[in-house]
Amino acid sequence: MSTAVSHEMPAAPAAGREVVLDASGVIMRFGGLTAVDNVSMKVHDGEIVGLIGPNGAGKTTFFNCLTGMYIPTEGTVRLRGEVLPPKPSKVVKAGMARTFQNIRLFGNMTALENVMVGRYCRTSSMALTSIIRGPKFRREEEATRARAQELLDYVGLGKSAELLARNMPYGDQRRLEIARALATDPQVLLLDEPTAGMNPKETEEAMHLIFKIRDSGLAVIVIEHDMRFIFTLCDRVLCLVRGALLIEGSPQEVQSDPRVIEAYIGGDESQEEGE
């Protein structure tokens, strides 16, 4: 589990930054199966935290508990000290956004339109105003379009605004998903396997983009199977095995722990994530 050399600046020590996300004692059961077993995690502003584990470890299920897609059987998830509502749309408005393991873009919409969709959770025009397209709607629509273009520029897709999402290269589609998530003005960004299917150049570009997002002050949580990527990227790493937290620490501590090595070497890599 060797790491690549990063030329990015590391985040400031966590002790000097505020806790933005606090998941405490999260348990998720499906009938007799415990998919997430008493997992706790704190994430600070401007910090990148990695979540690793062999297939079936409960990583995506834990993400779903954080983002309101699942209501935890036990435990709480707080953002800035406030318990998050158990509904994805309200979680997004509270300040948490995510991308998915499988890309979920609107293929028949342009890149710009996809990002605008993410922005609509921050607009206030009511249904009637939208139907009659009054002055308030037109102002918000113009501002939404401008912000969407800014975010496309930010992720390196400024010249692809009018391309249909389905016609974009795979790596660009991944960047587009991140731009759409950023359009919601999140305080925490959750990325589920952001480099899956990417070539080495695209992976390196994704890493620089995530560092750029971190440096803007956002907290980032990343699920990833590429250990070289995760140990280079993250300030802290949590390893889940069979739904439980095996170890939490710096990338150096986690990658050198013999239990982590055993979990991967001894795990059934053919098993589906099953989250």
Secondary structure, DSSP 8 states (H G I E B T S, - for coil): -------S-----GGGS-EEEEEEEEEEEETTEEEEEEEEEEEETT-EEEEE-STTSSHHHHHHHHTTSS--SEEEEEETTEE--SSHHHHHHHTEEE--SS----TTSBHHHHHHHHHGGG----HHHHHHT-HHHHHHHHHHHHHHHHHHHHTT-GGGTTSBGGGS-HHHHHHHHHHHHHTT--SEEEEESTTTT--HHHHHHHHHHHHHHHHTT-EEEEE-S-HHHHHHH-SEEEEEETTEEEEEE-HHHHHT-HHHHHHHHSS-TTS----
